[in-house]
């Protein structure tokens, strides 16, 4: 399934998963220490919907924010 919205072009973005150990300084510890950083992907919520356009009906991969925002007309 496509991971890119056909309307707004929203696609996957990357980020980090950060693992921290230790007790916070405000809780009486010596502070949090980063013990691991792993790359991860944030995927958009893409749905396959029937869209009416140009007098016809076609299937498009559209993100839910475009569906909620009324950027498409469902068939």
HUTA-V727270 format. One record per backbone hydrogen bond with DSSP energy under -0.5 kcal/mol. NH is the residue of the N-H (numbers start at 0). CO is the residue of the C=O. E is the energy in kcal/mol with one decimal. If there is no record, write none. Layout:
nh->{NH:NH}
co->{CO:CO}
e->{E:E}
This chain:
nh->{4:5:8:12:14:16:17:18:19:20:26:27:28:30:32:34:35:37:39:41:42:45:46:48:48:50:50:51:52:52:55:57:59:61:61:63:65:66:67:68:69:70:71:73:74}
co->{9:60:4:41:39:37:15:35:17:32:23:24:23:22:20:18:18:16:14:12:40:43:61:46:59:48:57:72:50:55:52:50:48:46:59:44:62:62:63:64:66:65:65:71:49}
e->{-2.3:-3.2:-1.0:-2.0:-2.3:-2.9:-0.6:-2.9:-0.5:-2.5:-0.8:-1.6:-2.5:-2.1:-2.9:-2.8:-1.1:-2.2:-2.1:-3.4:-0.7:-1.4:-3.0:-0.7:-2.4:-0.6:-3.7:-2.6:-0.6:-2.3:-2.0:-2.6:-2.8:-3.0:-0.8:-1.7:-0.6:-1.6:-2.8:-1.8:-0.9:-2.1:-0.5:-0.5:-1.9}
